[in-house]
Amino acid sequence: MANLNAPDLGLVRTTNERFSEVPRPEFQFTPELAAEMAPLYEKVKHVVTPMEWPHYAPLIKAINVMKKERNAVVLAHNYMTPEIFHCVGDFRGDSLQLAREAANVDADVIVQAGVHFMAETSKLMNPNKTVLIPDLEAGCSLASSITAEDVRALREAYPGVPIVTYVNTSAAVKAECDICCTSSNAVKVVESLNAPRVLLIPDEYLAKYVATQTDVEIIAWKGRCEVHERFTASELEALRGDDPGVKIIAHPECPPDVINTADFTGSTAAMINWVKDHQPNKVILVTECSMSSNVAAEAPDVEFVRPCNLCPHMKRISLEKILDSLVYMQNEVTVDPEIAERARRAVERMVNLTN
């Protein structure tokens, strides 16, 4: 597997000297703080225990203080844990939604509560902002499965065939492609090219799913999400056998037999909307486990059955690391200007199409 911290990721560990250092705010879980933070706890009380909250609340308070000090916002992906997603995330959503928000953020600093390709995308969409990632090791198996050199080789092997890249790729890979897509808009993006054949990289299973939804011939790359590829149809069928009424909602990064077993397949945003709209008694979200907790906080009457797979990279992001990134202005994400210009075009084409 390729190095998740390859040079083209543009990750910078040093403190950002453009910002003054400020004392790290420290708060104790006093009765006064408990009362102040009660509205936030009300949002997550179904998924965060009373034993956990005294640890989280002072950190959440400190982060929200630092956001004001730095004129910063936190973009929180659906796979963040609930205390991050609901309590410090200023903008929340899937990769497409966060890309849209990054383009319009009115702040000096963006903290990406997600993985490195998301932070790069935020920098592409708002190059004049400072973009921070709380942990340098927050990579992605899909992003590491393909390089810019691989894409150039595909151009030679398939001359004239448009290349669509999933947003789960480095800026260097995006720069070699025609347009980006997310799981929510992949079919629309592919069909917008008006081509009989399209390369859809790097997720093999997403490509196979899109091929079932369009008449366009899809050529795939053999990249896979290490979270979604671990799910199996047999485990889901066993869960359905234990409770025939349970609804199974799958992400298109899952293997085809898992998708065939599911009652609905869609992006993280589509999965969330399905649960909110249908309010099933029991549901299995076949995706990263924290999303079930985030949806459960907003749909307390739905019981979530969890065949849990956690993303080790997403779980590197914590409240403590978000706070440190803001206090010390560390782990700034930069992109080479020449790469950024070409990669930005691919992202903007996607955003403009879906807008």
Secondary structure, DSSP 4 states (H G I P E B T S, - for coil): ---TT-GGG-EE-S--TTS---PPP-----HHHHHHHHHHHHHHTTTS-TTTHHHHHHHHHHHHHHHHHHTEEEEEETTS-HHHHTTT-SEEE-HHHHHHHHHH--SSEEEEES-HHHHHHHHHH-TTSEEE-S-TT---TTGGG--HHHHHHHHHHSTT--EEEESSS-HHHHHTSSEEE-TTTHHHHHHHT--SEEEEESBHHHHHHHHTT-SSEEEE--B--TTGGG--HHHHHHHHHH-TT-EEEE-TTS-HHHHHH-SEE--HHHHHHHHHHH--SEEEEESBHHHHHHHHHH-TTSEEP---B--TTGGG--HHHHHHHHHHT-SEE---HHHHHHHHHHHHHHHHHH-
